[in-house]
Amino acid sequence: MRLPWRRRLIALPLLADLLLLGGALALRPALAVPPPTGAVASRPAAQAPTHVVVLVIANGGKFVGDDIGGALVTIRDAHTREVLASGRTHGGSGLSNLPTIDVNRLQDIPDEEAARFEATLALDAPRLVEVTAFGPLAAQAAAARATTTAWLLPATADADSNRVVLTLRGLVVQIVEPPTHFLPTTPAPLPIALRANVTMMCGCPIGPSLPWRPDDYQVEATILDPAGGRHVVPLAFDADAPDGAPSQFVGTWTAPTSGIYEVVVTAHQPIHDNTGVDRATVIVP
């Protein structure tokens, strides 16, 4: 329905005023609306300095300390693989009577006087990490790797929660005689003296009066001759080793012909299922 001409004349100024008012409102900035009473405003979580302790212990032995070079510890984010901290364990091998302390499955192994790696991480929430230990660093030919995943809790949590203990399996086996790439000048048949130093991964020695008894270890040398033959020589504990040194296992074998011989010494501790291996070569003229 069309308005009478008089009403149209009145409506036009009113429409112009409304258009001007709408433009003015559009040019005004929006006003911030405060949150309702009791609402929590969003803000970034604060990062808390979080202390982490990592200890490395030999399977059936003591902690891996300075006397065996320690162990290299690396802490990574389990998802992104970002390295969060890395370093070597420093300190001793633990309490002197550690091998005789009875600990049930619900108790932690006592770690007084034990080598450890410590780091401080900035965490704002629980974080899943991968912790790796490689060692012992003073016997890298025998070194092994142990890895576990663990949740680290921010500093507001129990301080003892961020303690990780890794266990290195195996034995340190080092062929003392013959040295690798041994070049004797005496022609075949040549008697070859065999001597190996065998210890726990913590460097703990083997001896009749020690917690680690020689009878608990099976040590032997397998000799591979130039024709592909295999010769197994048991190695016995040397109670008369020079300077009374512990951990020495010895034997002898005669190379019948000239050629390159490979010597493989293996040591096995059935009670803890630990095994170690070392190799050397002899070139007989």
The 8 nearest C-alpha neighbors of each residue, nearest first, counted from 0:
[[1, 2, 3, 7, 4, 6, 5, 10],
 [2, 0, 3, 4, 7, 6, 5, 10],
 [3, 1, 7, 6, 4, 0, 5, 10],
 [2, 4, 6, 5, 7, 1, 8, 0],
 [5, 3, 7, 6, 2, 8, 1, 9],
 [4, 6, 8, 7, 3, 9, 2, 10],
 [7, 5, 9, 8, 3, 4, 2, 10],
 [8, 6, 4, 10, 9, 5, 2, 11],
 [7, 9, 5, 6, 10, 11, 4, 12],
 [10, 8, 6, 7, 11, 12, 5, 13],
 [11, 9, 7, 13, 8, 12, 6, 14],
 [10, 12, 14, 13, 9, 8, 7, 15],
 [13, 11, 15, 14, 10, 9, 16, 8],
 [12, 14, 10, 16, 11, 15, 17, 9],
 [15, 13, 17, 11, 16, 12, 10, 18],
 [14, 16, 12, 18, 17, 13, 19, 11],
 [15, 17, 13, 19, 14, 18, 20, 12],
 [18, 16, 20, 14, 15, 19, 21, 13],
 [17, 19, 15, 21, 16, 20, 14, 22],
 [20, 18, 16, 22, 17, 21, 15, 23],
 [19, 21, 17, 23, 22, 18, 16, 24],
 [22, 20, 18, 24, 23, 19, 17, 25],
 [23, 21, 25, 19, 24, 20, 18, 26],
 [22, 24, 20, 26, 25, 21, 19, 27],
 [25, 23, 21, 27, 22, 26, 20, 28],
 [24, 26, 22, 23, 27, 21, 28, 20],
 [25, 27, 23, 24, 22, 28, 21, 29],
 [26, 28, 24, 25, 23, 29, 30, 22],
 [29, 27, 30, 26, 25, 24, 31, 23],
 [30, 28, 31, 27, 32, 25, 26, 24],
 [29, 31, 32, 28, 27, 33, 24, 26],
 [32, 30, 33, 29, 34, 28, 35, 27],
 [31, 33, 30, 34, 35, 29, 36, 28],
 [34, 32, 31, 35, 36, 30, 38, 40],
 [35, 33, 38, 36, 32, 40, 37, 39],
 [36, 34, 38, 37, 33, 32, 39, 40],
 [35, 37, 38, 34, 33, 39, 40, 32],
 [38, 36, 35, 39, 34, 40, 33, 41],
 [37, 39, 35, 36, 34, 40, 41, 33],
 [40, 38, 41, 37, 34, 36, 35, 42],
 [39, 41, 42, 38, 34, 37, 33, 35],
 [42, 40, 39, 43, 44, 38, 34, 45],
 [43, 41, 44, 40, 45, 39, 46, 123],
 [44, 42, 45, 41, 46, 123, 40, 124],
 [45, 43, 123, 42, 46, 124, 41, 47],
 [44, 46, 123, 47, 43, 122, 42, 121],
 [47, 45, 123, 122, 121, 44, 48, 124],
 [46, 48, 121, 122, 154, 49, 123, 153],
 [49, 47, 121, 120, 119, 154, 122, 50],
 [50, 48, 154, 120, 119, 153, 121, 47],
 [49, 51, 119, 118, 120, 48, 52, 161],
 [52, 50, 161, 118, 117, 119, 162, 49],
 [53, 51, 117, 162, 116, 163, 161, 115],
 [54, 52, 163, 116, 115, 164, 162, 117],
 [55, 53, 115, 164, 165, 163, 116, 114],
 [56, 54, 165, 63, 164, 62, 166, 53],
 [57, 55, 62, 166, 63, 61, 167, 165],
 [58, 56, 60, 167, 200, 201, 61, 166],
 [57, 59, 168, 60, 167, 166, 56, 271],
 [58, 60, 57, 271, 61, 199, 98, 56],
 [61, 59, 57, 58, 199, 201, 98, 56],
 [60, 62, 56, 57, 92, 201, 93, 63],
 [61, 63, 56, 92, 55, 201, 93, 64],
 [64, 62, 201, 69, 56, 55, 92, 114],
 [65, 63, 69, 91, 114, 92, 90, 66],
 [64, 66, 68, 69, 67, 90, 89, 91],
 [65, 67, 64, 68, 69, 91, 202, 92],
 [68, 66, 137, 65, 69, 202, 64, 135],
 [69, 67, 137, 136, 65, 66, 135, 64],
 [70, 68, 64, 65, 88, 63, 135, 67],
 [69, 71, 134, 135, 133, 88, 87, 136],
 [70, 72, 87, 133, 132, 86, 134, 88],
 [73, 71, 132, 86, 85, 131, 87, 70],
 [72, 74, 85, 131, 130, 84, 75, 132],
 [73, 75, 130, 84, 83, 129, 82, 85],
 [76, 74, 82, 129, 81, 83, 80, 128],
 [75, 77, 128, 80, 81, 78, 79, 129],
 [76, 78, 128, 129, 127, 80, 75, 79],
 [79, 77, 76, 80, 127, 128, 81, 75],
 [78, 80, 81, 76, 77, 75, 82, 128],
 [81, 79, 76, 75, 77, 78, 82, 129],
 [80, 82, 76, 75, 79, 83, 77, 78],
 [83, 81, 75, 84, 74, 80, 76, 73],
 [82, 84, 75, 74, 81, 76, 85, 120],
 [85, 83, 74, 82, 73, 118, 86, 75],
 [84, 86, 73, 72, 74, 83, 87, 71],
 [87, 85, 72, 71, 116, 73, 88, 84],
 [88, 86, 71, 70, 72, 116, 69, 89],
 [87, 89, 116, 115, 69, 70, 114, 71],
 [90, 88, 114, 115, 65, 64, 69, 87],
 [114, 91, 89, 64, 65, 113, 115, 88],
 [90, 92, 64, 113, 114, 93, 112, 65],
 [91, 93, 62, 64, 113, 61, 63, 114],
 [94, 92, 113, 112, 91, 111, 62, 110],
 [93, 95, 97, 96, 112, 111, 92, 113],
 [96, 94, 97, 93, 98, 92, 112, 61],
 [97, 95, 94, 99, 98, 100, 93, 210],
 [96, 98, 94, 100, 99, 95, 93, 61],
 [99, 97, 96, 100, 60, 210, 61, 95],
 [98, 100, 97, 96, 101, 210, 95, 102],
 [101, 99, 97, 98, 102, 96, 109, 108],
 [100, 102, 99, 103, 98, 97, 108, 106],
 [103, 101, 106, 100, 108, 104, 107, 105],
 [102, 104, 105, 106, 101, 107, 108, 100],
 [103, 105, 106, 102, 107, 108, 101, 109],
 [106, 104, 103, 107, 102, 108, 101, 109],
 [107, 105, 103, 104, 102, 108, 109, 101],
 [106, 108, 109, 105, 102, 104, 103, 110],
 [107, 109, 110, 106, 102, 97, 100, 103],
 [110, 108, 111, 107, 97, 94, 93, 100],
 [111, 109, 113, 93, 108, 112, 94, 54],
 [110, 112, 113, 93, 109, 94, 114, 91],
 [113, 111, 93, 91, 94, 110, 114, 92],
 [114, 112, 93, 91, 92, 110, 111, 90],
 [90, 115, 113, 89, 91, 64, 88, 92],
 [114, 116, 88, 54, 89, 53, 113, 117],
 [115, 117, 88, 53, 52, 87, 54, 89],
 [118, 116, 52, 51, 53, 115, 119, 50],
 [117, 119, 51, 50, 120, 84, 52, 116],
 [118, 120, 50, 49, 48, 51, 121, 117],
 [119, 121, 49, 48, 122, 118, 50, 83],
 [122, 120, 48, 47, 46, 49, 123, 119],
 [123, 121, 46, 153, 47, 124, 120, 49],
 [122, 124, 46, 45, 44, 47, 153, 121],
 [125, 123, 122, 153, 126, 152, 46, 44],
 [126, 124, 152, 151, 153, 150, 127, 123],
 [125, 127, 151, 150, 124, 128, 152, 122],
 [128, 126, 150, 77, 149, 151, 76, 125],
 [129, 127, 77, 76, 75, 149, 148, 150],
 [128, 130, 148, 77, 75, 147, 74, 76],
 [129, 131, 74, 147, 146, 73, 148, 128],
 [132, 130, 146, 73, 72, 145, 129, 74],
 [131, 133, 72, 145, 71, 144, 70, 146],
 [134, 132, 144, 71, 70, 143, 142, 135],
 [135, 133, 70, 142, 136, 143, 71, 132],
 [134, 136, 70, 142, 69, 137, 138, 68],
 [135, 137, 134, 68, 139, 138, 70, 69],
 [138, 136, 68, 67, 135, 139, 69, 134],
 [139, 137, 136, 140, 141, 135, 142, 171],
 [138, 140, 142, 141, 136, 137, 135, 134],
 [141, 139, 138, 142, 277, 173, 171, 172],
 [140, 142, 139, 171, 138, 172, 143, 275],
 [143, 141, 139, 134, 135, 140, 138, 133],
 [144, 142, 134, 133, 167, 141, 145, 168],
 [143, 145, 133, 132, 167, 146, 134, 131],
 [144, 146, 132, 131, 167, 165, 166, 133],
 [147, 145, 131, 130, 132, 144, 129, 148],
 [146, 148, 130, 129, 149, 131, 145, 165],
 [149, 147, 129, 128, 130, 127, 146, 150],
 [148, 150, 128, 127, 151, 129, 147, 130],
 [149, 151, 127, 126, 128, 125, 152, 148],
 [152, 150, 126, 125, 161, 127, 149, 153],
 [151, 153, 125, 156, 150, 154, 161, 126],
 [154, 152, 122, 155, 49, 156, 124, 125],
 [155, 153, 49, 156, 47, 48, 152, 158],
 [154, 156, 153, 157, 47, 152, 158, 49],
 [155, 157, 154, 153, 152, 158, 160, 159],
 [156, 158, 159, 160, 155, 154, 152, 161],
 [157, 159, 160, 156, 161, 154, 50, 155],
 [160, 158, 157, 161, 162, 156, 51, 52],
 [161, 159, 157, 158, 162, 152, 151, 156],
 [160, 162, 51, 151, 159, 52, 163, 158],
 [163, 161, 52, 160, 53, 159, 51, 164],
 [162, 164, 53, 52, 54, 161, 165, 149],
 [165, 163, 54, 55, 53, 162, 166, 56],
 [164, 166, 55, 56, 54, 145, 163, 167],
 [167, 165, 56, 57, 58, 55, 168, 145],
 [168, 166, 57, 58, 145, 56, 143, 144],
 [167, 169, 58, 273, 57, 166, 143, 170],
 [170, 168, 273, 274, 275, 200, 167, 171],
 [171, 169, 275, 199, 200, 274, 198, 273],
 [170, 172, 198, 141, 200, 197, 275, 199],
 [173, 171, 197, 275, 276, 277, 196, 170],
 [172, 174, 196, 195, 277, 175, 171, 197],
 [175, 173, 195, 176, 194, 277, 196, 172],
 [174, 176, 195, 194, 178, 177, 173, 196],
 [177, 175, 194, 193, 178, 174, 192, 195],
 [176, 178, 175, 193, 181, 179, 192, 174],
 [179, 177, 176, 181, 175, 279, 180, 174],
 [178, 180, 279, 280, 181, 177, 281, 278],
 [181, 179, 280, 281, 182, 178, 279, 282],
 [180, 182, 281, 179, 178, 282, 177, 280],
 [183, 181, 282, 180, 281, 184, 283, 284],
 [182, 184, 185, 181, 283, 282, 284, 281],
 [185, 183, 186, 284, 182, 283, 282, 187],
 [184, 186, 183, 187, 189, 284, 283, 188],
 [187, 185, 284, 188, 189, 184, 283, 257],
 [188, 186, 189, 256, 257, 255, 254, 283],
 [187, 189, 255, 254, 256, 186, 253, 190],
 [188, 190, 187, 254, 253, 191, 186, 255],
 [191, 189, 253, 252, 254, 192, 188, 251],
 [192, 190, 252, 253, 251, 189, 193, 254],
 [193, 191, 251, 176, 250, 190, 194, 177],
 [192, 194, 250, 176, 249, 251, 177, 191],
 [195, 193, 249, 176, 175, 248, 174, 250],
 [196, 194, 174, 175, 248, 173, 247, 197],
 [195, 197, 247, 173, 246, 172, 174, 248],
 [198, 196, 172, 246, 171, 195, 247, 173],
 [199, 197, 171, 204, 202, 203, 170, 246],
 [198, 200, 170, 202, 203, 201, 171, 60],
 [201, 199, 57, 170, 202, 171, 169, 198],
 [200, 202, 63, 199, 203, 57, 61, 62],
 [203, 201, 199, 200, 198, 67, 204, 66],
 [202, 204, 199, 201, 198, 205, 60, 200],
 [205, 203, 198, 246, 202, 245, 206, 199],
 [204, 206, 246, 211, 212, 245, 213, 198],
 [205, 207, 209, 212, 208, 245, 213, 246],
 [208, 206, 212, 209, 213, 205, 211, 210],
 [209, 207, 206, 210, 212, 211, 205, 213],
 [208, 210, 206, 211, 207, 212, 205, 204],
 [211, 209, 212, 98, 208, 205, 206, 207],
 [210, 212, 205, 209, 206, 213, 204, 215],
 [211, 213, 207, 206, 214, 215, 205, 210],
 [214, 212, 215, 216, 206, 205, 207, 236],
 [213, 215, 216, 212, 217, 207, 236, 211],
 [214, 216, 213, 212, 268, 217, 269, 270],
 [217, 215, 268, 214, 267, 213, 218, 266],
 [216, 218, 267, 266, 268, 219, 215, 214],
 [219, 217, 266, 234, 265, 216, 233, 267],
 [220, 218, 233, 234, 232, 265, 264, 221],
 [219, 221, 264, 232, 263, 231, 233, 222],
 [220, 222, 231, 263, 230, 262, 264, 232],
 [223, 221, 262, 230, 229, 261, 220, 224],
 [222, 224, 229, 261, 228, 260, 227, 221],
 [223, 225, 260, 228, 227, 226, 222, 229],
 [226, 224, 227, 259, 258, 260, 223, 228],
 [227, 225, 224, 228, 223, 258, 229, 260],
 [228, 226, 224, 225, 223, 229, 260, 222],
 [227, 229, 224, 223, 226, 230, 225, 222],
 [230, 228, 223, 222, 221, 224, 231, 227],
 [229, 231, 222, 221, 232, 223, 228, 224],
 [232, 230, 221, 220, 222, 229, 233, 219],
 [231, 233, 220, 219, 221, 234, 230, 250],
 [234, 232, 219, 220, 218, 235, 231, 250],
 [233, 235, 249, 219, 250, 248, 218, 232],
 [236, 234, 248, 249, 237, 233, 250, 218],
 [235, 237, 248, 247, 238, 213, 249, 234],
 [238, 236, 239, 240, 248, 247, 235, 249],
 [237, 239, 240, 236, 243, 245, 247, 206],
 [240, 238, 237, 243, 241, 244, 242, 236],
 [239, 241, 243, 237, 244, 238, 242, 247],
 [242, 240, 243, 244, 239, 237, 238, 245],
 [243, 241, 244, 240, 239, 245, 238, 247],
 [242, 244, 240, 241, 239, 245, 238, 237],
 [243, 245, 242, 240, 241, 246, 247, 239],
 [246, 244, 206, 247, 205, 204, 243, 240],
 [245, 247, 205, 197, 196, 204, 198, 206],
 [248, 246, 196, 237, 245, 195, 236, 197],
 [249, 247, 236, 235, 195, 234, 237, 194],
 [250, 248, 194, 234, 235, 193, 237, 236],
 [249, 251, 234, 193, 192, 194, 235, 233],
 [252, 250, 192, 193, 191, 190, 253, 249],
 [251, 253, 191, 190, 254, 192, 250, 232],
 [254, 252, 190, 189, 191, 255, 188, 251],
 [253, 255, 189, 188, 256, 190, 187, 252],
 [256, 254, 188, 187, 253, 189, 257, 190],
 [257, 255, 187, 188, 254, 258, 283, 189],
 [256, 258, 283, 284, 187, 186, 255, 259],
 [259, 257, 283, 282, 225, 260, 256, 284],
 [258, 260, 282, 225, 281, 283, 261, 224],
 [261, 259, 224, 281, 280, 223, 225, 282],
 [260, 262, 280, 223, 222, 279, 281, 263],
 [261, 263, 222, 279, 278, 280, 221, 220],
 [264, 262, 278, 221, 220, 277, 222, 265],
 [265, 263, 220, 277, 276, 219, 221, 278],
 [264, 266, 276, 219, 218, 275, 220, 263],
 [267, 265, 218, 275, 217, 274, 276, 216],
 [266, 268, 274, 217, 216, 273, 269, 218],
 [267, 269, 216, 273, 272, 270, 215, 271],
 [270, 268, 272, 271, 267, 273, 215, 216],
 [269, 271, 268, 272, 215, 273, 59, 216],
 [272, 270, 273, 269, 268, 59, 58, 168],
 [273, 271, 269, 268, 270, 274, 267, 169],
 [272, 274, 169, 268, 271, 267, 168, 170],
 [275, 273, 267, 169, 170, 266, 268, 272],
 [274, 276, 170, 266, 169, 172, 265, 171],
 [277, 275, 265, 264, 172, 266, 274, 278],
 [276, 278, 264, 172, 173, 263, 174, 265],
 [279, 277, 263, 262, 264, 276, 174, 280],
 [278, 280, 179, 262, 261, 178, 180, 263],
 [279, 281, 261, 180, 179, 260, 262, 181],
 [282, 280, 181, 260, 180, 259, 283, 182],
 [281, 283, 259, 182, 258, 181, 260, 284],
 [282, 284, 257, 258, 281, 259, 186, 183],
 [283, 186, 257, 282, 184, 258, 187, 185]]
